[in-house]
Amino acid sequence: QAEEELREDCAKQVLQLQEMGRRERLLRADLRLARQQLESFKTRVMQVCSPAVKGVAGKARTEQQVIEKVKQISEENKQSHEREKHLQEELSSRLSKEKEVSANVKAFEKSLQDLQ
């Protein structure tokens, strides 16, 4: 009976590890997206601030338009940084939990082997 309980616990831990791996992959994808958004932000700032950039119908942007655009992009950048920071923290937390679960699985496997 103890052996069966250990096997069930081990199976649960393995499922938990697989789910954590799936979530980690999703978090990494979100992090890549956040980085891409940050790169896009940098590109747009360069375009907005470049004197060669023209506004609608080939007219040069006014100073106020550039200021407003920079403010908008700056806010998007701030949100991207906050999202990236949050994703990094969540990823770090998940990795720590995954290590803990992995150690538990190893302990369960050792206990199972000892019982056999």
N, CA, C and O atoms as CSV, one atom per row, in Angstrom:
chain,resi,resn,atom,element,x,y,z
A,1,GLN,N,N,0.834,-1.195,0.000
A,1,GLN,CA,C,0.000,0.000,0.000
A,1,GLN,C,C,0.880,1.261,0.000
A,1,GLN,O,O,0.611,2.216,-0.729
A,2,ALA,N,N,1.920,1.248,0.817
A,2,ALA,CA,C,2.827,2.391,0.857
A,2,ALA,C,C,3.495,2.583,-0.501
A,2,ALA,O,O,3.711,3.707,-0.953
A,3,GLU,N,N,3.814,1.469,-1.134
A,3,GLU,CA,C,4.447,1.545,-2.454
A,3,GLU,C,C,3.487,2.174,-3.468
A,3,GLU,O,O,3.887,2.998,-4.291
A,4,GLU,N,N,2.229,1.774,-3.395
A,4,GLU,CA,C,1.227,2.330,-4.318
A,4,GLU,C,C,1.032,3.824,-4.070
A,4,GLU,O,O,0.897,4.605,-5.012
A,5,GLU,N,N,1.018,4.209,-2.808
A,5,GLU,CA,C,0.888,5.633,-2.483
A,5,GLU,C,C,2.084,6.414,-3.022
A,5,GLU,O,O,1.925,7.509,-3.562
A,6,LEU,N,N,3.269,5.852,-2.875
A,6,LEU,CA,C,4.457,6.507,-3.400
A,6,LEU,C,C,4.391,6.636,-4.919
A,6,LEU,O,O,4.764,7.665,-5.480
A,7,ARG,N,N,3.915,5.590,-5.570
A,7,ARG,CA,C,3.780,5.649,-7.029
A,7,ARG,C,C,2.782,6.740,-7.437
A,7,ARG,O,O,3.030,7.492,-8.380
A,8,GLU,N,N,1.661,6.821,-6.728
A,8,GLU,CA,C,0.663,7.850,-7.031
A,8,GLU,C,C,1.239,9.245,-6.798
A,8,GLU,O,O,1.046,10.150,-7.609
A,9,ASP,N,N,1.944,9.406,-5.683
A,9,ASP,CA,C,2.569,10.699,-5.395
A,9,ASP,C,C,3.581,11.065,-6.467
A,9,ASP,O,O,3.656,12.213,-6.906
A,10,CYS,N,N,4.355,10.076,-6.879
A,10,CYS,CA,C,5.365,10.300,-7.912
A,10,CYS,C,C,4.691,10.696,-9.225
A,10,CYS,O,O,5.153,11.610,-9.907
A,11,ALA,N,N,3.615,10.022,-9.577
A,11,ALA,CA,C,2.884,10.335,-10.812
A,11,ALA,C,C,2.318,11.752,-10.748
A,11,ALA,O,O,2.355,12.481,-11.739
A,12,LYS,N,N,1.793,12.143,-9.585
A,12,LYS,CA,C,1.271,13.502,-9.419
A,12,LYS,C,C,2.386,14.534,-9.573
A,12,LYS,O,O,2.205,15.573,-10.207
A,13,GLN,N,N,3.530,14.232,-8.988
A,13,GLN,CA,C,4.661,15.152,-9.077
A,13,GLN,C,C,5.133,15.300,-10.524
A,13,GLN,O,O,5.486,16.396,-10.959
A,14,VAL,N,N,5.136,14.193,-11.261
A,14,VAL,CA,C,5.554,14.238,-12.667
A,14,VAL,C,C,4.576,15.098,-13.464
A,14,VAL,O,O,4.993,15.915,-14.285
A,15,LEU,N,N,3.284,14.918,-13.224
A,15,LEU,CA,C,2.282,15.742,-13.910
A,15,LEU,C,C,2.460,17.219,-13.564
A,15,LEU,O,O,2.342,18.095,-14.420
A,16,GLN,N,N,2.744,17.467,-12.302
A,16,GLN,CA,C,2.957,18.847,-11.853
A,16,GLN,C,C,4.180,19.442,-12.566
A,16,GLN,O,O,4.149,20.596,-12.994
A,17,LEU,N,N,5.244,18.661,-12.691
A,17,LEU,CA,C,6.439,19.125,-13.400
A,17,LEU,C,C,6.138,19.415,-14.869
A,17,LEU,O,O,6.605,20.411,-15.421
A,18,GLN,N,N,5.361,18.546,-15.491
A,18,GLN,CA,C,5.018,18.759,-16.894
A,18,GLN,C,C,4.210,20.048,-17.054
A,18,GLN,O,O,4.454,20.817,-17.983
A,19,GLU,N,N,3.261,20.286,-16.166
A,19,GLU,CA,C,2.458,21.507,-16.220
A,19,GLU,C,C,3.324,22.739,-15.983
A,19,GLU,O,O,3.148,23.764,-16.642
A,20,MET,N,N,4.247,22.638,-15.053
A,20,MET,CA,C,5.145,23.760,-14.789
A,20,MET,C,C,6.030,24.024,-16.007
A,20,MET,O,O,6.324,25.178,-16.320
A,21,GLY,N,N,6.448,22.978,-16.685
A,21,GLY,CA,C,7.239,23.139,-17.903
A,21,GLY,C,C,6.442,23.846,-18.985
A,21,GLY,O,O,6.956,24.718,-19.684
A,22,ARG,N,N,5.177,23.456,-19.113
A,22,ARG,CA,C,4.304,24.111,-20.096
A,22,ARG,C,C,4.148,25.584,-19.762
A,22,ARG,O,O,4.247,26.436,-20.645
A,23,ARG,N,N,3.906,25.886,-18.510
A,23,ARG,CA,C,3.755,27.280,-18.090
A,23,ARG,C,C,5.046,28.064,-18.295
A,23,ARG,O,O,5.019,29.232,-18.682
A,24,GLU,N,N,6.158,27.420,-18.035
A,24,GLU,CA,C,7.449,28.091,-18.250
A,24,GLU,C,C,7.621,28.446,-19.721
A,24,GLU,O,O,8.069,29.544,-20.051
A,25,ARG,N,N,7.260,27.510,-20.612
A,25,ARG,CA,C,7.369,27.802,-22.047
A,25,ARG,C,C,6.478,28.982,-22.426
A,25,ARG,O,O,6.876,29.833,-23.221
A,26,LEU,N,N,5.282,29.034,-21.862
A,26,LEU,CA,C,4.380,30.163,-22.133
A,26,LEU,C,C,4.963,31.468,-21.608
A,26,LEU,O,O,4.887,32.499,-22.277
A,27,LEU,N,N,5.540,31.427,-20.424
A,27,LEU,CA,C,6.154,32.626,-19.858
A,27,LEU,C,C,7.332,33.093,-20.710
A,27,LEU,O,O,7.507,34.291,-20.936
A,28,ARG,N,N,8.126,32.156,-21.172
A,28,ARG,CA,C,9.259,32.521,-22.026
A,28,ARG,C,C,8.768,33.149,-23.336
A,28,ARG,O,O,9.376,34.093,-23.841
A,29,ALA,N,N,7.674,32.624,-23.879
A,29,ALA,CA,C,7.105,33.198,-25.104
A,29,ALA,C,C,6.611,34.618,-24.830
A,29,ALA,O,O,6.823,35.518,-25.643
A,30,ASP,N,N,5.955,34.819,-23.691
A,30,ASP,CA,C,5.507,36.161,-23.311
A,30,ASP,C,C,6.691,37.101,-23.141
A,30,ASP,O,O,6.630,38.268,-23.527
A,31,LEU,N,N,7.755,36.592,-22.568
A,31,LEU,CA,C,8.950,37.405,-22.367
A,31,LEU,C,C,9.567,37.791,-23.706
A,31,LEU,O,O,9.993,38.932,-23.886
A,32,ARG,N,N,9.617,36.853,-24.643
A,32,ARG,CA,C,10.123,37.172,-25.985
A,32,ARG,C,C,9.264,38.254,-26.642
A,32,ARG,O,O,9.787,39.163,-27.286
A,33,LEU,N,N,7.944,38.149,-26.474
A,33,LEU,CA,C,7.046,39.145,-27.039
A,33,LEU,C,C,7.296,40.515,-26.419
A,33,LEU,O,O,7.318,41.525,-27.122
A,34,ALA,N,N,7.484,40.548,-25.113
A,34,ALA,CA,C,7.767,41.815,-24.433
A,34,ALA,C,C,9.068,42.427,-24.944
A,34,ALA,O,O,9.159,43.641,-25.125
A,35,ARG,N,N,10.062,41.592,-25.173
A,35,ARG,CA,C,11.335,42.097,-25.709
A,35,ARG,C,C,11.167,42.620,-27.129
A,35,ARG,O,O,11.752,43.639,-27.494
A,36,GLN,N,N,10.367,41.921,-27.927
A,36,GLN,CA,C,10.103,42.383,-29.291
A,36,GLN,C,C,9.389,43.734,-29.264
A,36,GLN,O,O,9.681,44.613,-30.074
A,37,GLN,N,N,8.452,43.893,-28.328
A,37,GLN,CA,C,7.747,45.163,-28.201
A,37,GLN,C,C,8.707,46.269,-27.804
A,37,GLN,O,O,8.587,47.400,-28.274
A,38,LEU,N,N,9.649,45.951,-26.949
A,38,LEU,CA,C,10.641,46.935,-26.543
A,38,LEU,C,C,11.502,47.346,-27.733
A,38,LEU,O,O,11.792,48.529,-27.914
A,39,GLU,N,N,11.909,46.376,-28.538
A,39,GLU,CA,C,12.692,46.689,-29.741
A,39,GLU,C,C,11.870,47.542,-30.703
A,39,GLU,O,O,12.387,48.474,-31.318
A,40,SER,N,N,10.598,47.218,-30.825
A,40,SER,CA,C,9.711,48.006,-31.681
A,40,SER,C,C,9.620,49.442,-31.170
A,40,SER,O,O,9.620,50.394,-31.951
A,41,PHE,N,N,9.543,49.579,-29.864
A,41,PHE,CA,C,9.512,50.912,-29.249
A,41,PHE,C,C,10.767,51.698,-29.627
A,41,PHE,O,O,10.686,52.857,-30.034
A,42,LYS,N,N,11.904,51.065,-29.491
A,42,LYS,CA,C,13.170,51.742,-29.814
A,42,LYS,C,C,13.187,52.191,-31.276
A,42,LYS,O,O,13.609,53.304,-31.590
A,43,THR,N,N,12.726,51.319,-32.153
A,43,THR,CA,C,12.688,51.647,-33.578
A,43,THR,C,C,11.765,52.830,-33.845
A,43,THR,O,O,12.103,53.735,-34.607
A,44,ARG,N,N,10.588,52.811,-33.207
A,44,ARG,CA,C,9.629,53.900,-33.426
A,44,ARG,C,C,10.151,55.227,-32.894
A,44,ARG,O,O,9.919,56.268,-33.508
A,45,VAL,N,N,10.854,55.208,-31.763
A,45,VAL,CA,C,11.433,56.439,-31.234
A,45,VAL,C,C,12.425,57.007,-32.229
A,45,VAL,O,O,12.444,58.211,-32.481
A,46,MET,N,N,13.248,56.140,-32.792
A,46,MET,CA,C,14.228,56.601,-33.773
A,46,MET,C,C,13.527,57.182,-35.004
A,46,MET,O,O,13.965,58.190,-35.558
A,47,GLN,N,N,12.454,56.549,-35.418
A,47,GLN,CA,C,11.722,57.048,-36.579
A,47,GLN,C,C,11.069,58.402,-36.279
A,47,GLN,O,O,11.117,59.320,-37.097
A,48,VAL,N,N,10.467,58.508,-35.113
A,48,VAL,CA,C,9.776,59.746,-34.736
A,48,VAL,C,C,10.766,60.891,-34.583
A,48,VAL,O,O,10.493,62.020,-34.991
A,49,CYS,N,N,11.893,60.598,-34.005
A,49,CYS,CA,C,12.868,61.652,-33.728
A,49,CYS,C,C,13.754,61.985,-34.925
A,49,CYS,O,O,14.466,62.989,-34.913
A,50,SER,N,N,13.711,61.161,-35.937
A,50,SER,CA,C,14.553,61.400,-37.105
A,50,SER,C,C,13.994,62.549,-37.932
A,50,SER,O,O,12.793,62.589,-38.201
A,51,PRO,N,N,14.851,63.485,-38.338
A,51,PRO,CA,C,14.371,64.605,-39.152
A,51,PRO,C,C,13.891,64.164,-40.533
A,51,PRO,O,O,13.158,64.901,-41.193
A,52,ALA,N,N,14.290,62.981,-40.975
A,52,ALA,CA,C,13.874,62.501,-42.293
A,52,ALA,C,C,12.445,61.966,-42.285
A,52,ALA,O,O,11.841,61.807,-43.346
A,53,VAL,N,N,11.902,61.690,-41.111
A,53,VAL,CA,C,10.555,61.129,-41.028
A,53,VAL,C,C,9.541,62.208,-41.377
A,53,VAL,O,O,9.625,63.339,-40.897
A,54,LYS,N,N,8.593,61.846,-42.211
A,54,LYS,CA,C,7.561,62.795,-42.626
A,54,LYS,C,C,6.225,62.366,-42.039
A,54,LYS,O,O,5.989,61.185,-41.784
A,55,GLY,N,N,5.371,63.335,-41.833
A,55,GLY,CA,C,4.028,63.068,-41.321
A,55,GLY,C,C,3.093,62.710,-42.459
A,55,GLY,O,O,3.530,62.299,-43.534
A,56,VAL,N,N,1.794,62.872,-42.210
A,56,VAL,CA,C,0.770,62.557,-43.203
A,56,VAL,C,C,0.950,63.442,-44.427
A,56,VAL,O,O,1.271,64.623,-44.300
A,57,ALA,N,N,0.752,62.890,-45.578
A,57,ALA,CA,C,0.835,63.596,-46.859
A,57,ALA,C,C,2.192,64.252,-47.058
A,57,ALA,O,O,2.278,65.284,-47.723
A,58,GLY,N,N,3.241,63.688,-46.506
A,58,GLY,CA,C,4.584,64.190,-46.741
A,58,GLY,C,C,4.947,65.437,-45.953
A,58,GLY,O,O,6.044,65.969,-46.128
A,59,LYS,N,N,4.062,65.919,-45.094
A,59,LYS,CA,C,4.368,67.114,-44.300
A,59,LYS,C,C,5.199,66.717,-43.091
A,59,LYS,O,O,4.976,65.668,-42.487
A,60,ALA,N,N,6.142,67.550,-42.752
A,60,ALA,CA,C,6.972,67.277,-41.580
A,60,ALA,C,C,6.108,67.352,-40.323
A,60,ALA,O,O,5.183,68.161,-40.245
A,61,ARG,N,N,6.404,66.531,-39.370
A,61,ARG,CA,C,5.660,66.557,-38.109
A,61,ARG,C,C,5.994,67.826,-37.346
A,61,ARG,O,O,7.114,68.334,-37.386
A,62,THR,N,N,4.970,68.321,-36.645
A,62,THR,CA,C,5.217,69.496,-35.805
A,62,THR,C,C,5.906,69.035,-34.535
A,62,THR,O,O,5.904,67.850,-34.202
A,63,GLU,N,N,6.491,69.985,-33.837
A,63,GLU,CA,C,7.170,69.662,-32.578
A,63,GLU,C,C,6.187,69.055,-31.583
A,63,GLU,O,O,6.530,68.116,-30.864
A,64,GLN,N,N,4.970,69.587,-31.538
A,64,GLN,CA,C,3.960,69.072,-30.609
A,64,GLN,C,C,3.587,67.629,-30.958
A,64,GLN,O,O,3.377,66.812,-30.060
A,65,GLN,N,N,3.502,67.311,-32.246
A,65,GLN,CA,C,3.186,65.943,-32.650
A,65,GLN,C,C,4.286,64.986,-32.208
A,65,GLN,O,O,4.010,63.886,-31.729
A,66,VAL,N,N,5.526,65.411,-32.371
A,66,VAL,CA,C,6.647,64.572,-31.953
A,66,VAL,C,C,6.602,64.364,-30.445
A,66,VAL,O,O,6.789,63.246,-29.965
A,67,ILE,N,N,6.352,65.444,-29.691
A,67,ILE,CA,C,6.277,65.336,-28.223
A,67,ILE,C,C,5.167,64.382,-27.811
A,67,ILE,O,O,5.372,63.538,-26.939
A,68,GLU,N,N,4.002,64.503,-28.420
A,68,GLU,CA,C,2.884,63.618,-28.082
A,68,GLU,C,C,3.206,62.164,-28.427
A,68,GLU,O,O,2.897,61.249,-27.664
A,69,LYS,N,N,3.827,61.970,-29.582
A,69,LYS,CA,C,4.180,60.613,-29.991
A,69,LYS,C,C,5.220,60.017,-29.039
A,69,LYS,O,O,5.123,58.849,-28.664
A,70,VAL,N,N,6.196,60.806,-28.656
A,70,VAL,CA,C,7.217,60.326,-27.723
A,70,VAL,C,C,6.580,59.983,-26.378
A,70,VAL,O,O,6.941,58.984,-25.755
A,71,LYS,N,N,5.634,60.809,-25.930
A,71,LYS,CA,C,4.936,60.505,-24.663
A,71,LYS,C,C,4.177,59.187,-24.766
A,71,LYS,O,O,4.217,58.366,-23.850
A,72,GLN,N,N,3.483,58.990,-25.891
A,72,GLN,CA,C,2.730,57.755,-26.089
A,72,GLN,C,C,3.668,56.552,-26.090
A,72,GLN,O,O,3.406,55.548,-25.427
A,73,ILE,N,N,4.741,56.661,-26.827
A,73,ILE,CA,C,5.697,55.555,-26.922
A,73,ILE,C,C,6.370,55.320,-25.575
A,73,ILE,O,O,6.635,54.179,-25.198
A,74,SER,N,N,6.643,56.403,-24.855
A,74,SER,CA,C,7.254,56.277,-23.530
A,74,SER,C,C,6.337,55.497,-22.584
A,74,SER,O,O,6.803,54.654,-21.817
A,75,GLU,N,N,5.050,55.776,-22.640
A,75,GLU,CA,C,4.099,55.055,-21.792
A,75,GLU,C,C,4.050,53.577,-22.180
A,75,GLU,O,O,3.998,52.707,-21.311
A,76,GLU,N,N,4.065,53.297,-23.466
A,76,GLU,CA,C,4.085,51.909,-23.928
A,76,GLU,C,C,5.364,51.208,-23.464
A,76,GLU,O,O,5.338,50.037,-23.085
A,77,ASN,N,N,6.466,51.927,-23.496
A,77,ASN,CA,C,7.740,51.378,-23.032
A,77,ASN,C,C,7.675,51.041,-21.545
A,77,ASN,O,O,8.121,49.978,-21.114
A,78,LYS,N,N,7.115,51.959,-20.780
A,78,LYS,CA,C,6.980,51.730,-19.333
A,78,LYS,C,C,6.150,50.475,-19.079
A,78,LYS,O,O,6.509,49.648,-18.241
A,79,GLN,N,N,5.050,50.336,-19.798
A,79,GLN,CA,C,4.194,49.159,-19.633
A,79,GLN,C,C,4.935,47.884,-20.037
A,79,GLN,O,O,4.799,46.846,-19.391
A,80,SER,N,N,5.714,47.974,-21.105
A,80,SER,CA,C,6.490,46.802,-21.546
A,80,SER,C,C,7.522,46.405,-20.493
A,80,SER,O,O,7.709,45.223,-20.206
A,81,HIS,N,N,8.188,47.408,-19.923
A,81,HIS,CA,C,9.175,47.113,-18.871
A,81,HIS,C,C,8.506,46.480,-17.660
A,81,HIS,O,O,9.030,45.524,-17.089
A,82,GLU,N,N,7.358,47.005,-17.266
A,82,GLU,CA,C,6.647,46.442,-16.117
A,82,GLU,C,C,6.218,45.007,-16.404
A,82,GLU,O,O,6.328,44.132,-15.546
A,83,ARG,N,N,5.731,44.778,-17.615
A,83,ARG,CA,C,5.313,43.424,-17.996
A,83,ARG,C,C,6.517,42.483,-18.020
A,83,ARG,O,O,6.431,41.354,-17.538
A,84,GLU,N,N,7.626,42.938,-18.571
A,84,GLU,CA,C,8.831,42.110,-18.616
A,84,GLU,C,C,9.312,41.789,-17.201
A,84,GLU,O,O,9.685,40.651,-16.912
A,85,LYS,N,N,9.303,42.789,-16.322
A,85,LYS,CA,C,9.729,42.572,-14.936
A,85,LYS,C,C,8.817,41.547,-14.260
A,85,LYS,O,O,9.288,40.634,-13.582
A,86,HIS,N,N,7.512,41.710,-14.455
A,86,HIS,CA,C,6.557,40.774,-13.864
A,86,HIS,C,C,6.783,39.358,-14.399
A,86,HIS,O,O,6.765,38.395,-13.632
A,87,LEU,N,N,6.995,39.230,-15.698
A,87,LEU,CA,C,7.226,37.916,-16.292
A,87,LEU,C,C,8.524,37.289,-15.791
A,87,LEU,O,O,8.589,36.083,-15.557
A,88,GLN,N,N,9.563,38.122,-15.627
A,88,GLN,CA,C,10.837,37.613,-15.100
A,88,GLN,C,C,10.645,37.085,-13.676
A,88,GLN,O,O,11.152,36.018,-13.328
A,89,GLU,N,N,9.908,37.843,-12.857
A,89,GLU,CA,C,9.669,37.417,-11.477
A,89,GLU,C,C,8.865,36.122,-11.445
A,89,GLU,O,O,9.169,35.213,-10.673
A,90,GLU,N,N,7.834,36.045,-12.294
A,90,GLU,CA,C,7.006,34.847,-12.330
A,90,GLU,C,C,7.817,33.646,-12.817
A,90,GLU,O,O,7.682,32.542,-12.290
A,91,LEU,N,N,8.644,33.866,-13.810
A,91,LEU,CA,C,9.491,32.791,-14.335
A,91,LEU,C,C,10.463,32.306,-13.259
A,91,LEU,O,O,10.662,31.102,-13.092
A,92,SER,N,N,11.059,33.235,-12.541
A,92,SER,CA,C,11.981,32.878,-11.467
A,92,SER,C,C,11.271,32.063,-10.392
A,92,SER,O,O,11.801,31.066,-9.902
A,93,SER,N,N,10.081,32.495,-10.037
A,93,SER,CA,C,9.296,31.777,-9.034
A,93,SER,C,C,8.962,30.368,-9.511
A,93,SER,O,O,9.069,29.407,-8.749
A,94,ARG,N,N,8.566,30.253,-10.751
A,94,ARG,CA,C,8.205,28.934,-11.301
A,94,ARG,C,C,9.425,28.013,-11.361
A,94,ARG,O,O,9.325,26.816,-11.093
A,95,LEU,N,N,10.565,28.581,-11.712
A,95,LEU,CA,C,11.772,27.756,-11.775
A,95,LEU,C,C,12.147,27.235,-10.390
A,95,LEU,O,O,12.562,26.086,-10.244
A,96,SER,N,N,11.999,28.081,-9.384
A,96,SER,CA,C,12.284,27.647,-8.015
A,96,SER,C,C,11.338,26.523,-7.606
A,96,SER,O,O,11.759,25.526,-7.020
A,97,LYS,N,N,10.053,26.696,-7.922
A,97,LYS,CA,C,9.058,25.679,-7.590
A,97,LYS,C,C,9.350,24.383,-8.346
A,97,LYS,O,O,9.203,23.290,-7.799
A,98,GLU,N,N,9.762,24.515,-9.607
A,98,GLU,CA,C,10.074,23.341,-10.417
A,98,GLU,C,C,11.251,22.579,-9.812
A,98,GLU,O,O,11.232,21.349,-9.776
A,99,LYS,N,N,12.272,23.290,-9.336
A,99,LYS,CA,C,13.412,22.634,-8.700
A,99,LYS,C,C,12.969,21.886,-7.447
A,99,LYS,O,O,13.416,20.771,-7.180
A,100,GLU,N,N,12.089,22.518,-6.688
A,100,GLU,CA,C,11.590,21.893,-5.460
A,100,GLU,C,C,10.814,20.618,-5.786
A,100,GLU,O,O,11.016,19.581,-5.153
A,101,VAL,N,N,9.929,20.703,-6.773
A,101,VAL,CA,C,9.131,19.539,-7.160
A,101,VAL,C,C,10.035,18.442,-7.709
A,101,VAL,O,O,9.825,17.261,-7.431
A,102,SER,N,N,11.033,18.830,-8.481
A,102,SER,CA,C,11.966,17.854,-9.034
A,102,SER,C,C,12.712,17.112,-7.918
A,102,SER,O,O,12.905,15.898,-7.982
A,103,ALA,N,N,13.120,17.863,-6.908
A,103,ALA,CA,C,13.794,17.229,-5.774
A,103,ALA,C,C,12.849,16.258,-5.061
A,103,ALA,O,O,13.263,15.179,-4.636
A,104,ASN,N,N,11.579,16.651,-4.934
A,104,ASN,CA,C,10.592,15.769,-4.306
A,104,ASN,C,C,10.390,14.496,-5.119
A,104,ASN,O,O,10.264,13.408,-4.559
A,105,VAL,N,N,10.361,14.636,-6.444
A,105,VAL,CA,C,10.187,13.467,-7.301
A,105,VAL,C,C,11.365,12.523,-7.115
A,105,VAL,O,O,11.182,11.310,-7.017
A,106,LYS,N,N,12.572,13.075,-7.067
A,106,LYS,CA,C,13.755,12.231,-6.868
A,106,LYS,C,C,13.686,11.506,-5.523
A,106,LYS,O,O,14.040,10.331,-5.423
A,107,ALA,N,N,13.228,12.216,-4.494
A,107,ALA,CA,C,13.106,11.599,-3.174
A,107,ALA,C,C,12.068,10.485,-3.204
A,107,ALA,O,O,12.277,9.425,-2.612
A,108,PHE,N,N,10.932,10.720,-3.900
A,108,PHE,CA,C,9.904,9.696,-4.005
A,108,PHE,C,C,10.428,8.485,-4.781
A,108,PHE,O,O,10.162,7.343,-4.405
A,109,GLU,N,N,11.162,8.730,-5.847
A,109,GLU,CA,C,11.708,7.631,-6.633
A,109,GLU,C,C,12.700,6.822,-5.799
A,109,GLU,O,O,12.729,5.594,-5.882
A,110,LYS,N,N,13.504,7.504,-5.006
A,110,LYS,CA,C,14.466,6.798,-4.155
A,110,LYS,C,C,13.727,5.963,-3.113
A,110,LYS,O,O,14.082,4.813,-2.853
A,111,SER,N,N,12.686,6.566,-2.518
A,111,SER,CA,C,11.893,5.809,-1.537
A,111,SER,C,C,11.236,4.599,-2.167
A,111,SER,O,O,11.168,3.530,-1.560
A,112,LEU,N,N,10.754,4.768,-3.380
A,112,LEU,CA,C,10.120,3.665,-4.095
A,112,LEU,C,C,11.127,2.550,-4.368
A,112,LEU,O,O,10.819,1.369,-4.206
A,113,GLN,N,N,12.326,2.936,-4.782
A,113,GLN,CA,C,13.369,1.940,-5.039
A,113,GLN,C,C,13.758,1.218,-3.754
A,113,GLN,O,O,13.994,0.009,-3.749
A,114,ASP,N,N,13.821,1.986,-2.657
A,114,ASP,CA,C,14.169,1.383,-1.371
A,114,ASP,C,C,13.114,0.359,-0.938
A,114,ASP,O,O,13.441,-0.681,-0.366
A,115,LEU,N,N,11.860,0.666,-1.217
A,115,LEU,CA,C,10.788,-0.266,-0.844
A,115,LEU,C,C,10.820,-1.534,-1.685
A,115,LEU,O,O,10.448,-2.615,-1.228
A,116,GLN,N,N,11.272,-1.378,-2.924
A,116,GLN,CA,C,11.302,-2.560,-3.818
A,116,GLN,C,C,12.490,-3.410,-3.432
A,116,GLN,O,O,12.726,-4.455,-4.038
